[in-house]
Amino acid sequence: MNAKTGETLLKGLAENLFLPTASLSYSNESTNEQYPLASQSDHTQALDAITQLLDKHPMLKTSLIAVGHRVVHGGESFSESVLIDDLVIDAIDKTSLMAPLHNPANLAGITTAQRAFPHLPHVAVFDTAFFQTLPKHAYMYGLPKRLYKEHSIRKYGFHGTSHYFVSHRAAKLLGKAIETCNLITAHLGNGCSISAIKNGKAIDTSLGFTPLEGLVMGTRSGDIDPSLPSYLIEHLNYTASDVTTMLNKASGLLGISGVSNDCRELEAQAACGDANAQLALDVFCYRLVKYIGSYMAITGPLDALVFTGGIGENSALIRNQVIKQLAHMGLALSESANNTIRFGKSGAINHPNSLPIFAIATNEEWVIAKDAYELAGASD
Ligand code: ADP
């Protein structure tokens, strides 16, 4: 990516890792190709394949000036992006217990990329960093304090890179300095989160110690009664691992509908009269409305509400269903803008009499590229 302009020069995706169907797809202006990786390929093998792929693009390869790595969990150690050294690697490793699915994979990516590009600076950009500004009263759970002091159990928040990007974009659209903006940003994809931003800084967010708390998501439950896991274990023969799998993989839109975790599919089924698909969408929107209302209480006078992520950027139906329930709080959509600002477009979708509401196409890769560029000392 060109870090100055955000232009994507080459884009790739390694999928189905650890499965026989592991594959790599990549595209640029002139190519769009997919080819199989060795069966059961892991992150290291996928990155090796990406490195070989770059050999086919020597001009691009020689123009690289830094490698940016998305790291899911930075714990309390990182409130901003950093150049990676042994201490940083150690800190990411220590945080792996809190993000066992992500941080070890991120570390495998870092070490493989460092091997492939030993001459380049490597930069870690943390999904949690944007939320290190949360005040203590927002990140502490109502639990014995020693769990925080001895085991770092607190709210961390995730998707920070996306919330950072869209909040800065919203400030631009408002024509205001970010430091003067009170915003609510809703990132609605397969994972969903919402953030309250006061004077440009995150003051609360819905994802918590893990990416399970908060909004209803594709397959994740979001908020539930904390007694439910022990009820399931004691009375319904679940094991702890059954509960974790159920809450992360079989709940949310998929669990309620029994149809799909995919919002497009649910919208289509609901339109054909499937009551369970409609119920899943209703629960999704209702939870979102509740969070928006509660965040309006804490941001102070709101400058804008922002939708992003696959659902937030594209689903005119979900945006409409949510905003209709917030009419009494000064929010209303322009029907035509809501139907137009989709599929990669960004802009205002509010009615002229409403507080500003934006749909903004997120670009986490650009934030990572910019931070890598700046920390590599390349910016002028
Ligand atoms: P991830 O969190 O995996 O990055 P995305 O941000 O791509 O996911 O969001 C995926 C979600 O966006 C899916 O539920 C998908 O159905 C939804 N989505 C994408 N396009 C549309 C659309 N046109 N209308 C409704 N939902 C959409």
Boltz pocket constraint, residues with backbone or C-beta under 6 A from the ligand:
constraints:
  - pocket:
      binder: B
      contacts: [[A, 188], [A, 189], [A, 190], [A, 191], [A, 218], [A, 261], [A, 262], [A, 263], [A, 264], [A, 265], [A, 267], [A, 309], [A, 310], [A, 311], [A, 314], [A, 315], [A, 316]]
      max_distance: 6.0
